[in-house]
Amino acid sequence: MPNGRLDEDAQALWYVGLGRAEIRREPLPPPGPGEVRVRALHGAVSRGTERLVLAGLVPPSEYARMHGPHMGGAFPFPVKYGYATVGRVEAGPENLAGRTVFALHPHQSRFVLPAAAVTPVPDAVPARRAVLAANMETALNAVWDAAPGPAGRIAVVGAGVVGALVAWQCGRMAGTHVTLVDVLESRAALAARLGVGFALPPAAPADCDLVFHTSASSGGLATALGLAGDEATVIELSWYGAGDVPVPLGGAFHSRRLRLVSSQVGKVAPSRRADWTHARRLAAALDLLAEPALDALLAPGVAFVDLPQRLPELLAPGSDVLCPVIDY
């Protein structure tokens, strides 16, 4: 443990072994020219990705691509991981001093970054809701990849955070009929808050023009393919980690001429890549978070000091938690 004074140090969450995490003290350097020092206010745990990290299921082939911005350590363990922190700028350029900002930074109480690596949170977006920025950016990129049009019949299989945000974005288009599909009947209340329909898989509408899949399960993918109409596209957003995933490409997959297309946030969607940077896309995602209904995605806060003990529960496959919020 560093010997620096407490007010010069930071506390960071590290994944240290299978099912184990701990908080470590780290030295905090003073900000240099063009840098900011940020004190964290809130953060968000990515239930899908961080469950795989905690379980050691990041495939070796993906170690380099999964190396997030400002990550510490190396996969599989120990690794300092995470990518959703909202904080207040304590020191830095005058135009950012005192501002609330979003950063793609691991779970840490204070940190120093280049000023260009933080994005100001719009005044209309509460700091707590702003932790959804990375998820909203993923959903926005997926909608760009899918390019839905007005009056379309759209299904979103998997009512987690990203799936719910995709459904909400599609539901804002004129005349669209959007159905959020999930095995948990309790997600019907979430769909109602977001202004879209809801169905359990057996009752989901068939012959959809467009289907998004976000459940990270082979059963969900089978459901998504089954809901697609002739020559429809299924957008796959799930990341499964290590292991093989059965994909039902028999039956009507070929006769209906379905398209299965991956979407991943690491690159701006091809349809926008000529004009949009990552920074512009993230700023747009933050602007979209001005909608109060999106608070329905936020779980009650977990104190940062309690996070190592709470993570196994929050990330358990059977948990019905949506977005676990960290309170610093």
N, C-alpha and C positions, 0 to 999 in steps of 0.2 A: 504494500500500500504506500503511495507517495507520502512524503513528509510535509507537504505544503499545508498552510493554514486552511481551515474549513472554508473560509470565504473565497479562497483562491482555487478551490477544487470543484469538481463536478461529481455527481453520482450517475452511474450508467448501468443499465440492465444488460447482462451477458447471458447467453445460452451456453451452458458449460458441460452438458452431457445429456444423455437420453432422458427426457422428462424433467430436466433440472435447469434452473436459472438462478442467478444471484445478482445482487447489486454490488458494484465495485466502485471504489473511489478512484478518481482520475485527476491528474493535474489539469488546470485550465489555463492555457497561455493567454497573455493579454492580446487584444485584437491589434493587428498591424494596419498599415494603410490599406484602405479599401475593404476592411473586414468589419464584421459586427459581432458583438457578444450578445447572446440571446438567453433570457431566463425562461424556461419552459412553463407554460400555463396548463396545457392539456395535450394529450396524445391519443392515438388510436392504435389498437392492436388489430392486425390483419388476421382474422381467424383462419382463413385458408392457407396463406403462405406461412405464417408463423407456426401453425400446427405442424407443417412439414418440417420446419426448422427444428422445433422442439423434439420431434420424433426422429431426427437424423435422416430424413427421407429426401433431402436434396441430392439428386443424382450427381456423381462426380463430373459427368459431362457438362453440367450446368453451373459448376462452381464459379467460373469466371463471369458468366452472364448474370448470375444471381447476386454478384457482389454489388450491393446497393451503394448509393452515394454516401460517403462518410462512414461506411461500415468499418468496424474494427475486427481484428482476428481473422480467422479463415474457417471455411466449412471443412468438416462438419461441426467441430467444437474446438476451442471456445470461440464464440462469435458474438459480436455486438451488432444486433440487427433490428430493423424497424424502418419505417419511412413515412411517418405521419406525426409531426410535432408542430404545435402552435405555441408561440411564445412572444415575449415583449423584448424589444431591442433595448439593452441597457447601455450600450456604447457602440459608436460607429459613426458613419457619415450623418450630417445634420438632417438630411431628408428622410432618414430612417429612425433617428433617435426617438425612443418612446413609442414607436409604431408596433402594432400587433402584426406578426408575420407568420407565414407557413413555411416549413422547411422539410425536405425529404431527409430527415435525420433520424438515426436510431433513438430509442427511448433513453433520454438523458436529461438531467435537471438543468444544466447550463452548457452552452457550447459556443464555439467561435467558428464562423464560416465567412467565406467571401460574401460581400454584400450582394453580389449577383445571384447567390444561391438561395436567397430568401425572397418570398413574394408577399407584399403587403396584403393583409386581409381587408376587403372592402368594409366600409363603415356599416353597411347594411347586414353584414354577416357576423353573428356572435362568435366569439373565440372558440366556444365549445363545439359549435356546429362546423367550424372551419376544419376540424380534424378529418372530415369526410372528403377533403379536397383530392387526395390521391385516388380514392374510390370513384369520385365523380369524374376525374380525368380518364380513368380506365373505361368507365361507362360511355363517356363522350366519344372516345376513340372508337369504341365498338359500334356506336350508332353511325359514326362516319364510315366505318368499314361496311356496314350493312346498307346504308343509304336508303332507309325506308321512305315511302312517299305518303301523301295524304290518303285517307280512306283505306289504308291497308289493314289486313287482319294479322295481328302480331301476337305471338305467344312468347313468354319469357319463363323458361323452366329453371327454377331455383330462386327462392325468395330470400336470398341473403342480401348483403348490402349492395354489391355490384348489380345483381339481378334487379333489385328494387329500384335502383337509380336508372338502369336502362329502361325499365317499364315506365317510370315517371317521365323520362325524357320523351319516349315514344308517345306517351299519352297526351303530351302537349301539342301534338301535330293535329291538324284539322281532320276530323272525321275518322281518325284511327280507332280500331277496336282492339284494345290491348288487354291480354289476360296474363296475370301472374300465376304461375303454376307451382305448387309445392306440396310435399307430403304432410306438412304441418297445417292443420285446419286453422290454427291460431293466426296464421299469416293473412287470413282474410281481412282482419281488422287493419293490418298494415296496408294492404292493397286499397282498402276504402279510404284511408288517410291520404294516399297518394293519387286518388282519383282514377284508379284502373280496376278492371275486373279481377276476379280470383276464381281458381278451380283446383280441386284435387286432381291428380293425374287421370283417374278413370273418367272424369267428367270434363276434361279440357277440350276445347274446340278443335276439331280436325280441319284439314285442308287450309292451313294458315299460309299466308303469302311469305311470311318471314318468321323464323324461330331463333331465339337466343338461348344458349344453354350455359348455366353458371353453377350447377350444383356439385361439380367435381365428383360425380358418381356415374358408373356405367349405366345404372338404371335410369338416371336422369337423361343421359345421352340417348338411350333407347326411346324414352318418352318424347324427347325433342324431335328425333327423326320420324317418329310415328305421327306427330302433329303436323308435319310439313305437307303442303299440297304439291301438286304436280309442278316440277321445275322450280320449287322453292329453295331458298337458301337457309341453312342452319349455321349460325355463327357460334363457334365454340370459344368461350372465354375461360373455361376451367383449366387449371394447371394441376396435374395429378401427382407430380413428383416422381419418385422411383417406382418401378414396377410396370406391369402391362395392364392395359385397360381394354376389355372386350368392346368392340364396336360392331353393332348389328348391321352389317352391310348386305345381308341376304334379303329375302322377302321382296318388298317393293322398292328398295333403294334405287336400283338401276332402272326399273321400268318407269318409275316416276321421275327419273332424271334429277335427283336431288343433288344439291351442292353442299358440302361440309367445309366450312372456311374458318380458319383460326383467326383470332384477334388478340393482339398483345400490345400493351401500352408502351413498350420499350421504344417503338418508333411511331412517329406521327402517321396516321392513316394515309395511304397513297393518294387518296382524293384531295387531301389538304396539304400534302408535304411541300408543295412548291411555295406556299404562302405562309405556312404556320411553323413556328418554332416550338420546342418543348415549353419554353417560358410563356409564350403567348397562350398555348393550350392550357397550362396550369392556371394562368390568370383567368381565363374564360371559365374553367371549372369552379374557381372560387366565386365568380360572379353568379353562377347558377345556384349557389348555396344560399342565396338570399330568401329562398322559399321556406317559411316557418314549418310547413308540413313535414319537412325532412328531419325534424327533431324526432320523429317517430322511429328513426333508425338508431338512435343513440341509447345505449344501455346506461344504467346508473353508474356513476364514476367509481373507479377503484383507486385508492391512494397508491402513489408510486411505490412507497416503501412496502406495501403489501403485495405488489405485483408478482414476485417470485413464487409466493405461496398460492396465489390465485390463478396463475396461468394454466396449470393442468385442468382445472375446472372450467375456465373460460374457453379453452381450446378443445375440450372434449368433443368428439364427433356428435354425440347426442345432445349437446347443449343447444338451447333455443335462443341464446344471446345473439343479437345482431352485431352491433359495433361496440366492443368494449372500450370505454373511455377511461383514460388515465388522468387523474388529477394530481398535479405536482404541488 
